[in-house]
Structure formats: C-alpha cells, structure tokens
Amino acid sequence: MSKIVAVPDDLYNKAAEVAAKEHVSVEEFVSAVVENRLASREYIESRACLFSREDFERALQAIPDVEPEEHDRL
C-alpha cells in the first residue's frame, strides 16, 4: 500500500541526493528513515518505563557538591 506525503521541495531534494549516494530510491530512503525513527521512539519509550524517580534522586544525592577542578571548568 502506498500513501502520498507532501514535503517541501528542499527537503525532498536533500533526500533525493542522499538516496542517490546510497543507490536507493527516494521512497526506499524515506521508508528506512521513518522506520528507524519509529524504532528509536519505541526503544526510548520502553526504556523510560524502567525509570525510577526515586533512584534518580538518590543518584543525584550521591554527587558531591563541590567546585569542579580547574581542568573541568568551562
């Protein structure tokens, strides 16, 4: 099944350039990019479920409240 998605010309042109360099069609390139983005989001959401605010606060409390050494200063 195919769907049509409108994108700005400059974005399409950039995608076409990259697709050509990778020897794939623009459709294949865009599909791969969308697939990777969705997979990344799913992974981040699955990891976020493991987050514990209490563990985070406890880790922050373990960090000493001191000035950074000279070589670590901005």
Backbone bond lengths (Angstrom), bond angles and torsions (degrees), N, CA, C in turn:
res aa  C-N    CA-C-N  psi(-1)  N-CA   C-N-CA  omega(-1)  CA-C   N-CA-C  phi
1 M - - - 1.440 - - 1.531 108.00 -
2 S 1.305 116.53 136.04 1.460 121.85 178.94 1.510 110.19 -115.09
3 K 1.304 115.21 148.30 1.464 123.00 176.02 1.514 107.84 -129.67
4 I 1.298 116.51 152.54 1.456 121.52 177.26 1.523 108.47 -103.37
5 V 1.332 115.57 131.17 1.458 121.70 177.97 1.527 106.92 -127.47
6 A 1.317 115.99 128.72 1.457 120.43 179.17 1.523 109.72 -86.06
7 V 1.336 116.08 131.86 1.458 121.93 175.36 1.526 107.97 -132.44
8 P 1.329 116.94 153.74 1.458 119.32 177.82 1.536 110.89 -60.19
9 D 1.319 115.98 148.16 1.461 121.04 -177.72 1.528 112.51 -55.57
10 D 1.327 117.66 -42.74 1.461 119.43 -177.75 1.528 111.63 -64.56
11 L 1.319 117.14 -36.02 1.464 120.76 177.32 1.523 110.57 -68.28
12 Y 1.324 116.27 -43.20 1.465 120.29 177.94 1.529 110.11 -61.07
13 N 1.327 116.56 -42.64 1.467 120.43 -178.72 1.523 111.48 -63.71
14 K 1.325 117.01 -39.91 1.466 120.44 177.06 1.520 110.30 -64.70
15 A 1.324 116.62 -43.33 1.466 120.60 178.38 1.524 110.56 -62.95
16 A 1.324 116.75 -39.50 1.464 120.66 179.54 1.526 110.92 -65.16
17 E 1.329 117.25 -38.62 1.463 120.85 178.11 1.527 111.32 -62.65
18 V 1.338 115.52 -46.76 1.461 119.66 -179.38 1.527 110.23 -66.46
19 A 1.318 116.88 -42.01 1.465 120.67 179.08 1.525 110.63 -59.71
20 A 1.329 116.33 -42.69 1.462 119.84 179.35 1.524 111.11 -62.77
21 K 1.325 116.77 -41.09 1.463 120.66 179.09 1.523 111.25 -64.28
22 E 1.340 115.83 -31.98 1.469 120.41 -179.51 1.527 112.20 -92.05
23 H 1.329 116.14 2.89 1.464 122.38 177.95 1.527 112.86 58.59
24 V 1.334 115.43 42.18 1.467 121.60 175.18 1.523 108.18 -131.34
25 S 1.318 115.99 163.98 1.458 119.37 176.72 1.526 109.71 -74.56
26 V 1.314 115.59 161.23 1.468 120.24 176.88 1.523 108.94 -59.89
27 E 1.327 117.40 -39.63 1.463 120.98 -179.73 1.525 111.06 -62.03
28 E 1.336 116.98 -43.09 1.466 120.29 178.27 1.526 110.96 -64.71
29 F 1.320 115.75 -42.09 1.457 119.85 179.81 1.519 111.27 -62.47
30 V 1.318 117.00 -49.48 1.467 121.24 -178.75 1.527 110.31 -63.69
31 S 1.310 117.52 -41.07 1.472 119.96 178.01 1.521 111.17 -60.47
32 A 1.328 116.48 -42.29 1.468 120.19 179.65 1.524 111.27 -65.50
33 V 1.334 116.33 -40.98 1.466 119.83 179.46 1.526 110.70 -63.87
34 V 1.311 117.04 -44.72 1.469 120.51 179.60 1.524 110.05 -64.78
35 E 1.322 116.88 -42.77 1.465 120.76 179.04 1.527 110.72 -60.22
36 N 1.330 117.19 -44.89 1.469 120.78 179.05 1.520 111.66 -63.56
37 R 1.322 116.55 -40.50 1.475 120.81 -179.86 1.525 110.66 -63.71
38 L 1.326 116.35 -43.62 1.463 120.09 179.49 1.524 111.07 -66.35
39 A 1.318 117.01 -40.51 1.466 120.49 178.69 1.529 110.31 -63.98
40 S 1.332 116.97 -40.59 1.459 120.49 178.23 1.517 111.11 -62.19
41 R 1.310 115.40 -43.63 1.474 119.89 179.94 1.526 110.86 -63.15
42 E 1.327 116.52 -43.84 1.467 120.01 178.70 1.518 110.87 -61.72
43 Y 1.332 116.86 -40.76 1.453 120.46 179.56 1.529 110.76 -63.95
44 I 1.318 116.65 -46.21 1.466 120.44 -179.69 1.523 110.44 -62.65
45 E 1.319 116.79 -42.42 1.467 119.53 179.06 1.528 110.98 -64.32
46 S 1.335 117.76 -37.69 1.471 119.85 179.27 1.526 110.66 -67.62
47 R 1.334 117.24 -36.18 1.460 120.84 178.36 1.530 111.19 -71.93
48 A 1.333 116.57 -34.17 1.465 120.12 -179.34 1.525 111.11 -63.84
49 C 1.314 117.06 -28.89 1.471 120.27 178.10 1.531 111.51 -63.59
50 L 1.325 116.56 -22.61 1.459 120.89 -179.19 1.523 112.61 -85.63
51 F 1.327 117.33 -6.91 1.457 123.46 -176.41 1.520 111.60 -67.52
52 S 1.303 115.72 136.29 1.459 122.12 175.65 1.524 107.78 -124.68
53 R 1.305 117.29 117.01 1.463 121.05 179.53 1.524 110.67 -60.87
54 E 1.332 116.70 -37.48 1.456 120.71 179.85 1.529 111.36 -63.86
55 D 1.347 116.96 -43.18 1.462 120.25 178.05 1.526 110.92 -63.98
56 F 1.323 116.20 -38.57 1.462 120.79 178.15 1.525 110.67 -63.08
57 E 1.324 116.71 -47.79 1.468 120.91 179.42 1.526 110.51 -61.82
58 R 1.328 117.46 -40.46 1.469 121.75 179.29 1.535 110.04 -63.74
59 A 1.323 117.29 -40.49 1.471 120.85 178.46 1.523 110.25 -65.44
60 L 1.320 117.42 -40.17 1.466 120.14 178.15 1.518 111.15 -63.25
61 Q 1.310 117.13 -38.28 1.463 120.66 179.80 1.530 111.83 -66.21
62 A 1.330 117.36 -24.16 1.463 121.16 -178.78 1.531 111.93 -79.25
63 I 1.312 117.84 -11.05 1.463 121.74 -179.27 1.523 108.41 -82.01
64 P 1.336 117.88 123.82 1.468 119.30 -178.78 1.529 111.29 -66.36
65 D 1.314 115.73 143.52 1.467 122.57 -179.86 1.523 108.64 -94.84
66 V 1.327 115.10 78.30 1.458 121.42 -177.89 1.533 108.72 -132.74
67 E 1.320 114.98 159.38 1.460 120.66 176.18 1.544 108.16 -69.03
68 P 1.336 116.77 145.22 1.481 118.71 179.08 1.524 110.68 -69.54
69 E 1.329 115.27 154.84 1.454 119.82 176.26 1.528 108.31 -66.24
70 E 1.307 116.44 160.14 1.461 121.85 -174.37 1.527 112.23 -54.44
71 H 1.322 117.91 -42.17 1.474 120.51 -177.35 1.529 112.76 -72.55
72 D 1.345 118.50 -11.59 1.447 122.26 178.85 1.521 113.25 -99.41
73 R 1.302 117.75 -1.15 1.465 121.15 -178.57 1.512 111.02 -80.54
74 L 1.311 114.68 150.25 1.470 120.02 177.17 1.494 111.43 -85.13
